[in-house]
Amino acid sequence: MSTLFDMTKELGKENGGMKIIGVFPQEEPKFGTYHAVASMECPNCGGKMRVDGHFSTGETLLSGYTPSKNELVRNNVMECKHCGEWQVS
């Protein structure tokens, strides 16, 4: 766990078509991830989709995988207000 990772500096950063639009600073980054909200283009209608999940700090995860910084590693919920498309994990 890195206590030096400042997730607020990741606001506005993009990875894989997702742009970080909000973080949860009250939750410390843990196990190489931080909780945030991002936006992306909906694959169904092209509208704006909201993504709530855990994103990578760039550290190696417990599984041994090293994702790129700000890569979505756990999806809580994705929802498009335009067409109603949604996914949960």
Backbone bond lengths (Angstrom), bond angles and torsions (degrees), N, CA, C in turn:
res aa  C-N    CA-C-N  psi(-1)  N-CA   C-N-CA  omega(-1)  CA-C   N-CA-C  phi
1 M - - - 1.440 - - 1.532 108.81 -
2 S 1.318 116.23 133.53 1.449 121.14 179.30 1.517 109.59 -106.27
3 T 1.326 116.96 115.27 1.454 119.90 177.82 1.527 110.26 -84.65
4 L 1.344 117.98 -6.84 1.448 121.44 -178.60 1.525 112.60 -88.80
5 F 1.316 118.26 -9.42 1.459 121.11 -178.71 1.516 109.50 -74.26
6 D 1.326 117.05 120.10 1.463 122.05 179.62 1.522 108.42 -100.78
7 M 1.328 116.34 97.80 1.461 120.42 -175.47 1.518 112.45 -66.46
8 T 1.336 119.16 -22.48 1.460 119.91 179.44 1.524 111.37 -65.07
9 K 1.317 117.43 -23.40 1.470 121.39 177.11 1.524 111.47 -72.71
10 E 1.320 117.65 -10.21 1.466 121.40 -178.09 1.526 112.25 -89.69
11 L 1.336 117.99 -7.28 1.469 121.13 177.64 1.522 109.92 -56.13
12 G 1.324 115.97 130.53 1.459 121.66 179.60 1.511 114.73 87.04
13 K 1.333 118.01 -10.25 1.467 121.26 -179.92 1.527 109.22 -76.41
14 E 1.332 116.09 151.53 1.464 121.54 -178.65 1.522 111.37 -120.99
15 N 1.331 114.82 150.40 1.456 121.89 173.81 1.517 107.50 -158.41
16 G 1.295 117.33 127.43 1.457 121.71 176.37 1.512 114.06 59.50
17 G 1.322 117.15 33.01 1.454 120.61 179.50 1.515 114.49 83.44
18 M 1.332 117.15 2.46 1.466 121.09 178.58 1.517 109.40 -108.90
19 K 1.336 115.30 136.48 1.460 121.54 178.89 1.523 108.53 -113.83
20 I 1.338 116.78 124.17 1.467 121.77 179.96 1.532 108.47 -68.61
21 I 1.342 116.63 120.63 1.465 120.79 -178.17 1.528 112.69 -115.71
22 G 1.311 118.02 -7.73 1.461 121.02 178.84 1.512 110.60 -167.61
23 V 1.319 116.10 145.47 1.463 121.09 177.27 1.521 108.87 -126.10
24 F 1.292 116.19 165.27 1.459 122.77 178.54 1.533 107.85 -110.86
25 P 1.349 117.49 83.19 1.466 120.22 -173.78 1.524 114.23 -64.79
26 Q 1.332 117.10 -18.11 1.472 119.46 178.30 1.526 111.38 -73.29
27 E 1.331 116.76 -14.01 1.464 121.30 177.81 1.525 108.70 -103.88
28 E 1.308 116.79 116.86 1.461 121.50 178.81 1.525 110.27 -65.85
29 P 1.332 118.33 143.09 1.467 119.72 172.53 1.528 108.66 -59.28
30 K 1.347 116.12 138.57 1.458 118.65 178.99 1.525 109.90 -145.39
31 F 1.300 114.95 147.09 1.455 122.77 179.15 1.522 111.96 53.29
32 G 1.345 116.77 33.56 1.457 120.88 176.94 1.519 114.82 80.23
33 T 1.354 117.56 14.96 1.463 120.40 179.72 1.527 110.98 -135.11
34 Y 1.322 115.25 160.44 1.460 121.79 172.34 1.522 108.37 -136.91
35 H 1.329 116.20 151.62 1.461 122.89 -177.13 1.526 108.50 -87.96
36 A 1.328 116.22 128.61 1.465 120.63 -178.94 1.518 110.82 -152.87
37 V 1.324 114.49 171.93 1.454 122.94 175.25 1.528 106.61 -119.34
38 A 1.318 115.31 138.36 1.464 120.44 179.92 1.522 109.22 -133.44
39 S 1.315 115.83 167.41 1.455 120.54 173.38 1.521 107.96 -122.88
40 M 1.317 114.74 151.25 1.453 120.78 178.05 1.519 108.30 -153.15
41 E 1.311 116.21 167.87 1.458 120.48 176.66 1.520 108.93 -76.83
42 C 1.311 116.47 132.94 1.465 121.67 178.61 1.528 109.17 -67.91
43 P 1.327 118.14 127.47 1.463 120.40 179.13 1.528 112.69 -69.91
44 N 1.328 117.28 -16.01 1.454 122.10 -178.00 1.534 112.34 -86.33
45 C 1.355 116.61 -48.39 1.471 119.40 -173.90 1.520 114.58 -123.02
46 G 1.334 117.46 -9.64 1.456 120.39 -178.07 1.513 113.57 85.26
47 G 1.334 117.64 -0.25 1.472 121.78 177.23 1.518 110.57 -74.51
48 K 1.313 115.96 -172.30 1.460 120.83 -179.42 1.529 109.79 -90.97
49 M 1.323 115.81 124.58 1.462 122.38 179.46 1.523 108.32 -106.40
50 R 1.337 116.97 137.39 1.467 123.22 177.30 1.522 108.13 -97.56
51 V 1.326 115.78 132.45 1.462 122.02 -177.98 1.523 109.05 -120.66
52 D 1.325 117.48 122.39 1.464 122.75 175.41 1.518 105.41 -111.69
53 G 1.324 116.42 120.47 1.461 118.87 -178.08 1.511 112.80 -169.08
54 H 1.317 114.45 -166.39 1.458 121.80 178.18 1.519 108.11 -112.11
55 F 1.328 114.71 130.36 1.450 122.72 -175.24 1.524 109.44 -114.76
56 S 1.327 116.24 154.01 1.454 122.19 -175.36 1.521 113.28 -76.34
57 T 1.322 115.17 141.25 1.464 121.16 171.85 1.523 110.14 -85.44
58 G 1.331 116.82 -7.11 1.464 121.85 -177.08 1.519 112.38 98.89
59 E 1.329 116.73 -3.57 1.465 121.73 178.93 1.530 110.26 -84.89
60 T 1.307 115.95 161.28 1.459 121.41 175.74 1.526 109.07 -70.36
61 L 1.329 115.88 132.09 1.461 121.36 179.86 1.521 110.34 -79.75
62 L 1.327 117.24 167.63 1.470 121.33 179.07 1.521 111.85 -58.63
63 S 1.329 116.85 -26.93 1.466 121.10 179.52 1.530 112.49 -72.93
64 G 1.341 116.27 -13.02 1.458 120.80 -177.49 1.525 112.86 98.53
65 Y 1.325 117.20 -10.50 1.467 122.20 179.49 1.527 109.17 -79.61
66 T 1.334 117.16 138.41 1.455 121.86 176.70 1.522 108.66 -113.37
67 P 1.336 116.89 96.08 1.469 120.55 179.46 1.520 110.65 -76.02
68 S 1.325 116.05 160.67 1.460 119.25 175.58 1.528 108.80 -71.03
69 K 1.321 115.91 156.40 1.456 121.27 -179.68 1.526 109.61 -59.10
70 N 1.320 116.71 134.92 1.464 126.13 179.92 1.519 114.15 70.47
71 E 1.323 117.83 13.83 1.474 121.01 175.03 1.528 108.28 -74.30
72 L 1.333 116.99 136.97 1.456 121.10 175.81 1.521 108.09 -68.77
73 V 1.331 117.15 119.56 1.461 120.32 -179.45 1.528 112.19 -112.45
74 R 1.325 116.95 -16.08 1.463 119.94 174.95 1.522 108.66 -149.64
75 N 1.304 115.91 117.98 1.457 121.86 178.96 1.521 108.99 -90.00
76 N 1.341 117.06 123.41 1.461 120.55 171.98 1.522 108.48 -86.02
77 V 1.340 115.73 -54.91 1.462 120.67 177.97 1.530 109.73 -157.16
78 M 1.322 115.40 140.31 1.467 122.77 172.65 1.522 105.84 -121.54
79 E 1.338 117.04 134.70 1.460 118.80 -178.70 1.520 110.59 -146.68
80 C 1.340 115.93 134.51 1.459 122.80 175.48 1.523 107.99 -106.33
81 K 1.316 116.39 120.18 1.465 120.48 179.80 1.525 111.43 -76.00
82 H 1.334 117.44 -15.13 1.460 120.92 -178.37 1.541 112.08 -78.07
83 C 1.336 115.80 -49.26 1.472 118.34 -175.38 1.538 113.46 -114.69
84 G 1.331 117.34 -8.10 1.452 119.89 179.33 1.529 114.76 87.14
85 E 1.335 117.48 -0.07 1.471 121.27 176.90 1.528 108.19 -58.52
86 W 1.337 116.99 136.06 1.454 119.93 176.39 1.518 111.05 -153.28
87 Q 1.317 114.76 155.60 1.466 122.39 178.04 1.525 107.43 -142.54
88 V 1.308 116.52 143.57 1.458 121.54 174.80 1.523 108.45 -132.82
89 S 1.327 114.60 158.24 1.472 119.50 176.33 1.501 109.62 -116.23
